[in-house]
Structure formats: structure tokens, C-alpha cells
Amino acid sequence: MDTPETPDEVRNSGEEAMPNGSSRLRPALKRNIPEMIIFLFYFLMTGFLTWPVISNFSSALYGIPSDNMGTTWLLWWYRNAGSFGSNATFCPLIGAPFGQGINAMYAEFIYQFGAKFLLFFVNEVLLCNLIVFTSFFLSGITMYYLVRHVTRSKPAAFVGGFAYMICTYHAVNSMLFPNLSIIQWMPLAMLLLIRLIEKPGWKNCILFCSSLILTAGTCLHYGLFTIIFTITFSSVCLTCFALQNRKADKEKKDVEVNTAVTAAYPYRQTIILIIISIFITVAVIVPFFTLQIITETTTGELAGIPTQGSSRTLEATISGSAKLKDYVIPNAENFTVGRIVRKLNKNDLKMFNNSLYIGWTILVLAIASMVIFTRKRSAEKQPDGAEKENSVLVDGTEVSIFESAHKRIILWGFFAGGVSALVFSLPPNVYIGDFAVPMPSLVFRFIAPWFRWYLRFGVMVAACVIVIACFAVQHIIRNMNTRWRYAIIIILTVVIFCETAVVPPFKYFKVDKTPEIFRLAGKLPEDSSLVIYPAFEASFFHSQRYLLYQRYFQRPMLNGGYDYSDGEALRRTVYNPFNPMVPSILSSFGITHVIYLRKMFELYEGTENKEEEMSHLPQGLELINRIESDDIFSDGYLFKVADRPSSLVPFYAGRISTPFIDQGKITVRLLAGTGEIHIVNFAEEQLEADIEVPINNIASPHHLNISIDGDTVWEGDLTGDQQESVRLSNVKIPAGGLIIVLTPSGPAVKIDEVEVNFFGTPTAFLKLGDVSVKPRIIQ
């Protein structure tokens, strides 16, 4: 670390004429020694924060088992699709037997192209770790240069870079989502935005626009945050500069300085260049984003209500929003105060919300910065001969912009950017008593329905607060000698680490040991396919525990299909392994084996005692082997599907929710509107069947109409918790299948928040069980 740069260093940077290249190189190296030391420290700290992954890059993943497993599987598929006779855009191994289209292109196209390129040289586990590792290191560097530019202080910049790289948001999200660890490009975009405002021109415009595309092209969320910050920050700064100049003109003071600043800030040109940068960024991202949305929402013939993970209900957005207290409550994983936090908030700690903690030291320093640097200072009050510290050269004129006016305006810009991000992170409505106050985030439900994790704005809040705090650091150490300066920086570094770090203990898990139950699956015949229970919610991110090890057993499985797909529709039909019809339905679709993970089923669905639970499994499943182990895959059963194929299979579409297994091993679905039961006929002739539809009313009185081809086949009124088993006898089902339409009427009943997480719908009319279809051939 070094002392703050003087104006001469800023302007000249040692570019004095030298007799040869080597003599020019030596002073350049000497000037950059502080950065070399700082960046080495950031690198070593990255290794410490992710330890011991740095020594196990190909056999362990940083963090805890979560979506990082799904990311690892996806990278594996990109790398190995050709060996399965397929390509990266279609995977026959998930959503079996239909297979699943994979996004040909993500909105984060830079991230995807970069990952696919690197997969030529490294495996998927190493690449995931590399993404996270570089995010820690580079986030420290980019924040360092941002803070150094606005404070002109290397020690303050060191503190800022360190605080940003280890901030709680970064650590927690890096443990779960490799893509969300890429926070390093936001400070770079902020720096280039400031440079564009200070000196507008096409060169700085191109650099800033490139940084915006880089940010959005690696993480769409952070691209959105940076664009909002750009609009807020530039609006505040340019407005303040305009007001400052107008006041100076009116008072006819500091005319020379005012003229120079006016020349440095041609507002119209600056605004146009910023708008052009944003427009180009959006124009580049939107086509890729459109391709992604089309792929993800490609609807199969039997699509129903989106799963909870894909729904964008008001309840889902509220759950994904922040509260003000989240920014000041230390993280429960912190090694110094985490135990206290867990004890005091054991019933009110949500992992993602608890990742927003900024740090009391940073908050106090930020408040001090606003108090110190937003006070008005007149140049006339400066003592005679006072050095114009931190001045810069603007069009050949020395302007003290970082000492007074410019610094205050930059601070207000970051303050506005932080407040804006804070407000956007809050729920769509904030309640004061019974009165709902709409928040700006409400607009996202309409203009960006794909975005519901509002609390992720917390990373932008943290970035702005850290920059503001560093002004106080620069002010505190500016008149200190070197010894005290180093002492203060070391103390701040230690305190910030103790406040915000989530290690030790270190967060990592091994992925090189395949559980025995999946080793057995790898020995099945190559034409085998399977379903694994519990059959988690749609998409490979929810089935990630299975998919990580599919890299080993490499057999198609029903799990992992996307929402809206036919694979997802089949998953909903056979979701309950205790349904007597499941083995015959699986046989109809060529699924030959079932893996039942009793311990995981207990964690996911709840369970009875082992013996009673196993007695519920239907006939038609032939036990091949049972594996007992000490991991989460313990007590695993491998069954062969030995039942005859069913000729008629029911699917649940329309406004019928995802299923849930209730007490007594009974399947429950919610009817949230007009629902459809598609009876698929595998025979080549018309069949006749008896159909039974179990229904259960919810609270208020409701009327239900059941029709086929527009003709009512049953209707009735239901009250309270009335249960009814609707029997439709001798229904003729043509070879092309049949659709039974269920139309409820009456008041929609609001569903409990916990149940919304299960079913993905906030309101419903009735509950549905598993539809029974018993066919018989017409003579």
C-alpha cells in the first residue's frame, strides 16, 4: 500500500523521458509494487475463503450442495452431449422418455460462450470452481480501482476491494450459484460510467457500453442492477453539476473553475452517450434473452400450472424480497457472532435474506463519509497556499474536483444509487398498519416477470455503501504518518473480516465419490431408464442431487424435465410412488427401473415408520437390491418395474397444480381454475373405462361442472370440507384420447403461504386426488 497519489502522479504517472526502455520500466514497476502486493493478498485471501477447494479443484465444489450441482451437470452435458449422439440443445437423459430441450442460448451469452470454450480444456467441476475463485479475486481488484479513482487513495481502495470481495452476499451466493458469484463487473461498469461523466467522448462511451454488456452477459440480474444504478447515479450527478454551475454563474464566483467544470461536463452529450450505451446493451441482450424464454416456456401438450420455482405469484415475490433489518443482522454462519444470531433469530432466519448483511463497520464509515464530505466548503475558506489536493487535469486546466464539489456530488450519486437499490430490494408493497404502500419493485411484476428475487439488489446496496465508506477511510488516514496509516488499515481489515466472513468452518463438498445406489444404476442394461423418488420439482436445478451423479450412471431418467414439458406432465402423474397405478404407467412409457431413497423421501415428504412405509409401495415393483449407507442417499432401494403397461394414462393439465403427498400417502392437487384431465389411449382402438375422480372441497361452497366434449357428465355443489368420489362409468375413450374438463365456480379460497410453496398457486377451489382409470375392451 502507498500514500494517496498526488496530482502530479495522477497527471504524469512517471512518464518522464527516459533514455531506454529498461529505465522506463523500472519506475513503472516501482510505482506498481503496492498494487502487486495488494493483489497478491487478494489472491491468497481467495484461496483461504474457498479452502480447501484450491487443492481439490477437480474433486470438490466450493459451497454447499445446491444449484451448483445442477450447474455442474449442465456443464458436463455441454461437454459430453456428442458422446450420446445428441447435441447441447437437446438432452435425452432427462425428462425421459421424451427428453428435454436445453437452452440453445442464455441471456448470459458471454458466460455461456466462455464456459463452453473453457470446457475444451478443463472438466465441469474445475470450471465451476474456477468461476467462483476468479469472482473473489477479480471483485477485489475491480472495486479497488473504482475506490482508488474516486478517493485517490490506495489504502482506502485496498479496504474497499477487500470489503467487497468478502461481503456476505458474495460468500453466500457463491456457495450456491456459480453464476451469481460473478459480481466483479459491476464496479468496473461504475468506474467507466464515472469516467464517461468526467470526460464524455466516444472512447469512454465504448468502454462503458462494453462493461455494461459484460455485466449483463455474465449475469442478467447484475446487468439489470447496473442499468438502474447508471440511470440513478448519472441523473443525480448531472443534475447536481448543472445546479452547481448555475449557482456559480449567478454568484459570479470561481468563474475560472466553473468554466473548466462546465467544459468537462457537456450534459447533453453525456446524457446522449449514456442512453446510447444502455440502448446498445439492451439491444444485444434481448435477442439472447428471447431465445432463452422461448426454450424454457416451450409448452408440451400436457402442461399444467407452473411449479412453485417457476411461478411469479405475489407471494413468491414477497418471499424473494428483502427487509430493512436484513442489512444489519449479521450472517448466522459468521464465526464470531453467528451463534448469537442463530440463538436470537432461530425462527426468523432465511438463508438468502441473511446474506444481505453489510457490516456495522462499513455502515458506520459510510455514515461518517456523508457527514464529513457533504458539508459545504467554500474555496474562499481554504487557508492561503493550501494545496489543491486530489486535483485533476481537465482540458489543460487544473480543477479541484475531488476535494470539494466533485467529491460531494460523487458521494450523492452513490448514495442515490444505494438507496435506489435498497428500495427495489423491498417487497412490492410495504405495509404501514393496514395501509399498503406500493414500492417501485412492483413494476417488475409487469415489465420483468422473470425476475422475482428482489433481495439480490442487496449486492448493489453493498457496493454503494462500501464506496461511500472508503471516503471516510481516506479522510481518516490522510494526515497520518505511514506507521499509523498501516495500523489503521490492518485494524479495519481484521474487523471487517471478523464481521462479515462466513469461514471458518470452510464450505465445500466432495463430488468424486459416487453413492453406491447410483453405482448400481450404472450397471443396469444400456437400454434401461428410471425414475428416482422423491421426484423433486421440475428442472435440473431441483433434481440436482440426482443429476450430479447421472454423470456416472448415464441412464435416462424421468427426473429433471423443465416446467411446461411433457416430461414434467408425466412426473406429476407418477409423483406419488404409493399410487397403485404408478408401475403400470411407468411401464407404458418404457421406464424400466425405480430408485427409492427412503431417507431423502423422509426429509422431503415426511414419512411413517420404515416398515409401514414400505408396505405402501404398490405391487408391480420388483426389488433388485437395497443399499444402506451413512450419507443422504442411505437406505436406497432399486426396483425393477414388473407391471404390465397400462392402456389408459391420466395427465393433469390446465389450472391443476403440482402434486403433494399428504397423510396416508394420498396425493393432493389443487384445482385453481378450469382444469383438464387428459386420458391418453395407447391402444389402437377405442376403449371403454370407468373413471374415478376424488375431490375435496376447500372451505367455501363451490359448484363443480365436469364435462366431456362440451357435454356435462357430472355436476354438484360442495360445502365445507366435503369429500366426493365422482364416478364416471362406461366412458368411451377414442384411440386419440379424451379430455375431461373440470370447471369450478364460487369464491376462490386464499391458500396458506406454506401451501403456496408446495402447490405454486395462491388460491384454489378444490383438492384433487389421483384419478383412477380402469379400462375394458369393447366387445
Residue pairs with C-beta under 8 A, 6 or more apart in sequence:
1 34
1 37
1 38
1 154
1 155
1 158
1 485
1 486
1 489
2 34
2 154
2 155
3 154
3 155
3 482
3 485
4 151
4 152
4 153
4 154
4 155
4 389
4 390
4 474
4 478
5 152
5 153
5 154
7 388
7 389
7 390
7 391
7 392
7 398
9 31
10 152
10 392
10 393
11 392
11 393
13 31
14 27
14 28
14 31
18 24
18 27
34 154
35 144
35 154
38 144
38 154
38 158
38 161
39 137
39 140
39 141
41 162
42 136
42 137
42 140
42 141
42 144
42 161
42 162
42 165
43 137
45 136
45 140
45 162
45 165
45 166
46 133
46 136
46 137
46 140
46 165
47 54
48 503
49 136
49 166
49 171
49 501
49 503
50 62
50 129
50 132
50 133
50 136
50 506
50 508
51 503
51 506
51 508
52 60
52 506
52 508
53 60
53 61
53 62
53 129
53 132
53 133
53 508
54 133
56 508
56 510
57 125
57 126
57 129
57 130
58 123
58 125
58 126
58 512
59 125
59 510
59 511
59 512
60 125
60 129
60 508
60 509
60 510
60 511
60 512
61 68
61 69
61 72
61 125
61 128
61 129
61 508
61 509
61 511
62 68
62 128
62 129
62 132
62 133
62 174
62 175
62 507
62 508
63 132
63 174
63 175
63 176
63 507
63 508
63 509
64 175
64 176
64 507
64 509
65 509
65 544
65 545
66 175
66 176
66 177
66 544
67 176
67 177
67 541
67 544
68 128
68 175
68 176
68 177
68 178
68 544
69 511
69 544
69 545
69 547
69 548
70 539
70 540
70 541
70 542
70 543
70 544
70 547
70 548
71 128
71 177
71 178
71 179
72 124
72 125
72 128
72 511
72 548
72 551
73 124
73 540
73 544
73 547
73 548
73 550
73 551
74 102
74 540
75 115
75 119
75 124
75 127
75 128
76 123
76 124
76 551
77 88
77 91
77 93
77 102
78 88
78 115
78 116
78 119
79 119
79 123
79 124
81 87
81 88
81 91
84 92
84 93
84 554
86 92
88 102
88 104
88 116
89 101
89 102
89 103
89 104
90 99
90 100
90 101
90 102
91 99
91 100
91 101
91 102
92 99
92 556
93 99
93 550
93 554
93 555
93 556
93 557
93 560
94 100
94 540
94 543
94 547
94 556
94 557
94 559
94 560
94 561
94 567
95 558
95 560
95 561
95 562
95 565
95 566
95 567
95 568
96 529
96 530
96 556
96 557
96 558
96 567
96 589
96 591
97 529
97 556
97 589
97 590
97 591
98 300
98 561
98 565
98 566
98 567
98 570
99 556
99 567
100 560
100 561
100 562
100 565
100 567
101 295
101 298
101 562
101 565
102 295
103 291
103 292
103 295
103 296
104 291
104 295
105 112
105 288
105 291
105 292
106 112
106 288
106 292
107 216
107 217
107 220
107 285
107 288
107 289
107 292
108 179
108 216
108 217
108 218
108 219
108 220
108 288
109 217
109 285
109 288
110 213
110 214
110 217
110 218
111 179
111 182
111 217
111 218
111 219
114 218
115 127
115 131
118 127
118 130
119 127
122 130
124 551
125 511
128 178
131 178
131 179
131 181
131 182
132 174
132 178
132 181
134 184
135 170
135 174
135 181
135 182
135 183
135 184
136 165
136 166
136 170
136 174
136 181
137 165
138 184
139 161
139 164
139 165
139 170
139 183
139 184
139 187
140 161
140 162
140 164
140 165
141 161
141 184
142 161
142 184
142 185
142 186
142 187
142 188
142 191
143 157
143 160
143 161
143 163
143 164
143 165
143 187
143 463
143 466
143 467
144 157
144 158
144 160
144 161
145 157
145 187
145 188
145 191
146 157
146 160
146 187
146 188
146 190
146 191
146 194
146 467
147 153
147 156
147 157
147 159
147 160
147 161
147 466
147 467
147 470
148 154
148 156
148 157
149 191
149 194
149 195
150 194
150 402
150 407
150 410
150 467
150 470
150 471
151 157
151 402
151 470
151 471
151 473
151 474
152 390
152 402
152 474
153 470
153 473
153 474
153 477
153 478
155 473
155 474
155 477
155 485
155 489
156 470
156 471
156 473
156 474
156 477
157 470
158 489
158 493
159 469
159 470
159 473
159 489
159 492
159 493
159 496
160 466
160 467
160 469
160 470
160 473
162 493
162 496
162 497
163 359
163 362
163 466
163 469
163 496
163 500
164 170
164 183
164 187
164 462
164 463
164 466
166 496
166 497
166 500
166 501
167 358
167 359
167 459
167 462
167 466
167 500
168 331
168 334
168 354
168 355
168 356
168 357
168 358
168 359
168 500
168 502
169 183
169 355
169 356
169 458
169 459
169 462
170 181
170 183
170 459
171 355
171 500
171 501
171 502
171 503
172 331
172 333
172 351
172 352
172 354
172 355
172 502
173 180
173 181
173 355
173 456
173 459
174 180
174 181
175 502
175 507
179 218
179 219
180 219
180 221
180 456
182 218
182 219
182 222
183 219
183 222
183 459
183 463
185 211
185 214
185 215
185 218
185 222
185 226
186 215
186 222
186 225
186 226
186 229
186 459
186 460
186 463
187 463
188 211
188 214
188 215
189 208
189 211
189 212
189 214
189 215
189 226
189 230
190 226
190 229
190 233
190 463
190 467
192 204
192 207
192 208
192 211
193 208
193 230
193 233
193 234
193 274
194 410
195 204
195 207
195 208
196 204
196 205
196 207
196 208
196 270
196 273
196 274
196 277
197 234
197 237
197 238
197 265
197 270
198 264
198 265
198 392
198 394
198 401
199 264
199 394
200 265
200 266
200 269
200 270
200 273
201 273
202 273
204 273
205 273
205 276
205 277
208 273
208 274
208 277
209 276
209 277
209 280
209 281
212 223
212 226
212 227
212 230
212 277
212 278
212 281
213 280
213 281
213 284
213 285
215 222
215 223
215 226
216 222
216 223
216 224
216 226
216 227
216 281
216 284
216 285
217 223
217 284
217 285
220 285
220 289
221 451
221 453
221 456
222 459
223 281
223 285
224 448
224 451
225 421
225 456
225 457
225 459
225 460
226 460
227 278
227 281
227 282
228 420
228 421
228 424
228 460
229 417
229 420
229 421
229 460
229 464
230 274
230 277
230 278
231 278
232 413
232 416
232 417
232 420
233 413
233 414
233 416
233 417
234 270
234 271
234 274
234 413
235 416
236 409
236 412
236 413
236 416
236 417
237 409
237 410
237 412
237 413
238 265
238 267
238 270
238 271
240 408
240 409
240 412
240 413
241 261
241 265
241 267
241 409
242 267
244 261
244 405
244 409
245 258
245 261
245 262
245 265
248 254
248 255
248 257
248 258
249 258
253 380
254 379
256 397
257 379
257 399
257 400
260 394
260 395
260 397
260 399
261 394
261 399
261 401
261 405
261 406
263 394
263 395
263 397
264 394
264 395
264 399
264 401
293 450
296 562
296 563
296 564
297 563
297 564
298 562
298 564
298 565
299 564
300 564
300 565
300 566
300 567
300 568
300 569
301 566
301 569
301 678
302 566
302 569
302 570
302 651
302 652
302 653
302 678
303 563
303 564
303 565
303 568
303 569
303 653
304 569
304 572
304 652
304 653
304 654
304 655
304 656
304 657
304 658
304 675
305 311
305 655
305 656
305 657
305 658
305 672
305 759
305 760
305 761
306 563
306 564
306 760
307 537
307 538
307 539
307 542
307 563
307 568
307 658
307 760
308 316
308 537
308 658
308 756
308 757
308 758
308 759
308 760
309 537
309 538
309 539
309 541
309 542
309 563
309 760
310 538
310 539
310 563
310 760
311 760
311 761
312 445
312 449
312 450
312 452
313 756
313 760
313 761
313 762
314 428
314 445
314 762
315 753
315 756
315 762
316 452
316 756
317 427
317 428
317 441
317 444
317 445
317 452
317 454
318 427
318 428
319 753
319 757
320 352
320 452
320 453
320 454
320 455
321 425
321 426
321 427
321 428
321 441
321 454
321 455
322 353
322 356
322 422
322 425
322 426
322 454
322 455
322 457
322 458
323 353
323 426
324 422
324 426
326 353
326 354
326 356
326 357
326 455
326 458
327 356
327 357
327 358
327 422
327 458
327 461
328 357
328 358
328 360
328 363
329 341
329 345
329 354
329 357
330 337
330 338
330 341
330 357
330 499
330 500
331 338
331 341
331 354
331 355
331 357
331 500
331 502
332 338
332 341
332 342
332 345
332 349
332 354
333 502
333 507
334 341
334 499
334 500
334 501
334 502
335 498
335 501
335 502
335 503
335 504
335 505
336 498
336 499
337 499
341 349
341 354
342 349
352 453
352 455
353 455
355 458
356 425
356 455
356 458
356 461
356 462
357 500
358 461
358 462
358 465
358 466
358 500
359 496
359 499
359 500
360 499
361 492
361 495
361 496
361 499
362 465
362 466
362 469
362 496
363 465
363 469
365 468
365 469
365 470
365 472
365 473
366 465
366 466
366 468
366 469
366 472
368 469
368 472
368 475
369 411
369 468
369 469
369 470
369 471
369 472
369 475
370 411
370 415
370 468
372 471
372 472
372 475
373 407
373 408
373 411
373 471
373 475
374 408
374 411
374 412
377 404
379 400
379 404
388 398
388 400
388 403
389 400
389 402
389 403
389 478
390 400
390 402
390 403
390 407
391 398
391 399
391 400
391 401
391 402
391 403
392 398
392 399
392 401
392 402
393 399
394 401
399 406
400 406
401 407
407 471
411 468
411 471
414 464
414 467
414 468
415 464
415 468
417 460
417 464
418 460
418 461
418 463
418 464
418 465
418 468
421 457
421 458
421 460
421 461
421 464
422 457
422 461
423 439
423 440
423 441
424 439
424 440
424 441
424 444
424 454
424 457
425 441
425 454
425 455
425 456
425 457
425 458
425 461
426 439
426 441
426 454
427 439
427 441
427 454
428 438
428 439
428 441
428 442
428 444
428 445
429 436
429 437
429 438
429 439
429 442
430 436
430 437
430 439
431 437
441 454
444 451
444 452
444 454
473 488
473 489
473 492
476 488
477 484
477 485
477 488
477 489
480 488
511 548
514 522
514 549
514 552
514 553
515 549
515 627
515 629
515 631
515 633
515 636
516 627
516 629
516 633
516 636
517 595
517 597
517 627
517 629
517 633
517 636
517 638
518 549
518 550
518 552
518 553
518 633
519 552
519 553
520 624
520 625
520 627
520 638
521 530
521 553
521 555
521 593
521 595
521 638
522 552
522 553
522 554
522 555
524 530
524 553
524 555
524 592
524 593
526 555
527 592
528 555
528 592
528 593
529 555
529 556
529 557
529 558
529 590
529 591
529 592
529 593
530 555
530 556
530 557
530 558
530 591
530 592
530 593
530 594
530 595
531 557
531 558
531 559
531 571
531 574
531 586
531 591
531 593
531 594
531 595
532 543
532 546
532 557
532 559
532 594
532 595
532 597
533 577
533 594
533 595
533 596
533 597
533 601
534 597
534 600
534 601
534 604
534 605
535 558
535 559
535 571
535 574
535 575
535 577
536 542
536 543
536 545
536 546
536 559
536 604
537 658
538 561
538 562
538 563
538 565
538 568
538 571
539 560
539 561
539 562
539 563
540 547
540 560
543 559
543 560
545 600
545 632
546 557
546 559
546 560
547 559
547 560
550 557
558 567
558 570
558 571
558 574
558 591
559 571
560 567
561 567
561 568
561 570
561 571
562 568
569 651
569 652
569 653
570 585
570 589
570 651
572 651
572 652
572 658
572 659
572 669
573 585
573 649
573 650
573 651
573 652
574 582
574 585
574 586
575 658
575 659
575 661
575 667
576 582
576 659
576 661
576 665
576 666
576 667
576 770
577 594
577 596
577 617
577 618
578 616
578 617
578 618
578 661
578 665
579 618
579 667
579 770
580 618
580 619
581 618
581 646
581 770
581 772
581 773
582 618
582 620
583 618
583 619
583 620
583 621
583 641
583 642
583 643
584 620
584 643
584 644
584 645
584 646
585 646
585 649
586 594
586 641
586 643
587 620
587 641
587 643
587 644
587 645
587 646
588 645
588 646
588 647
588 649
588 682
591 641
592 640
592 641
593 624
593 638
593 639
593 640
593 641
594 621
594 637
594 638
594 639
594 640
594 641
595 636
595 637
595 638
595 639
596 617
596 636
596 637
596 639
597 632
597 633
597 635
597 636
597 637
598 607
598 610
598 613
598 614
598 634
598 635
598 636
598 637
599 632
599 633
599 634
599 635
599 636
600 632
600 633
601 607
603 632
605 661
606 661
607 613
610 635
616 665
619 643
620 641
620 642
620 643
621 639
621 640
621 641
621 642
621 643
622 639
622 640
622 641
622 642
623 637
623 638
623 639
624 638
624 639
624 640
625 637
625 638
626 635
626 636
626 637
626 638
627 633
627 634
627 635
627 636
627 637
627 638
628 634
628 635
628 636
629 635
629 636
645 682
646 682
646 773
646 775
647 681
647 682
647 683
647 687
647 775
648 679
648 680
648 681
648 682
648 687
648 689
648 733
648 773
648 775
649 679
649 680
649 682
649 773
650 677
650 678
650 679
650 680
650 770
650 771
650 773
651 677
651 678
651 679
651 680
652 659
652 669
652 675
652 676
652 677
652 678
652 768
652 771
653 675
653 676
653 677
653 678
654 673
654 674
654 675
654 676
654 741
654 742
655 671
655 672
655 673
655 674
655 675
655 761
656 669
656 670
656 671
656 672
656 675
656 676
656 677
656 742
656 768
657 669
657 670
657 671
657 672
657 759
657 760
657 761
657 764
658 669
658 758
658 759
658 760
659 667
659 668
659 669
660 667
660 668
660 669
660 758
660 759
661 667
661 668
662 668
666 769
667 769
667 770
668 696
668 767
668 768
668 769
669 759
669 767
669 768
669 769
670 698
670 751
670 759
670 761
670 764
670 766
670 767
670 768
671 695
671 742
671 744
671 764
671 765
671 766
671 767
671 768
672 748
672 761
672 763
672 764
672 765
673 744
673 765
674 741
674 742
674 743
674 744
675 741
675 742
675 768
676 739
676 740
676 741
676 742
677 693
677 739
677 740
677 742
677 771
678 737
678 738
678 739
679 689
679 691
679 733
679 737
679 738
679 739
679 740
679 773
680 737
681 687
681 733
681 734
681 735
681 736
681 737
681 738
683 735
683 775
683 777
684 735
685 735
685 777
685 778
686 732
686 733
686 734
686 735
686 778
687 732
687 733
687 775
687 776
687 777
687 778
688 730
688 731
688 732
688 733
688 775
688 776
688 777
688 778
689 731
689 733
689 773
689 774
689 775
689 776
690 727
690 728
690 729
690 730
690 731
690 773
690 774
691 727
691 728
691 731
691 740
691 771
691 772
691 773
691 774
692 725
692 726
692 727
692 728
692 771
692 772
692 774
693 706
693 725
693 726
693 728
693 740
693 742
693 768
693 769
693 771
694 723
694 724
694 725
694 726
694 768
694 769
694 770
694 771
695 704
695 718
695 723
695 724
695 725
695 726
695 766
695 767
695 768
695 769
696 721
696 722
696 723
696 724
696 766
696 767
696 768
696 769
697 718
697 719
697 720
697 721
697 722
697 723
697 724
697 766
697 767
698 721
698 749
698 764
698 765
698 766
698 767
699 720
699 721
699 749
700 746
700 747
700 749
701 717
701 718
701 719
701 746
702 717
702 718
702 744
702 745
702 746
702 747
702 765
702 766
703 715
703 716
703 717
703 718
703 744
703 745
703 746
704 714
704 715
704 716
704 718
704 742
704 743
704 744
704 745
704 765
704 766
705 712
705 714
705 715
705 742
705 743
705 744
705 745
706 712
706 713
706 714
706 715
706 726
706 728
706 740
706 741
706 742
706 743
707 713
707 740
707 741
707 743
708 731
708 738
708 739
708 740
708 741
713 728
713 731
713 740
714 726
714 728
716 724
718 724
718 766
728 740
731 738
732 778
733 775
742 768
744 765
744 766
745 765
746 765
748 763
748 764
748 765
749 763
749 764
749 765
750 762
750 763
751 759
751 761
751 762
751 763
751 764
756 762
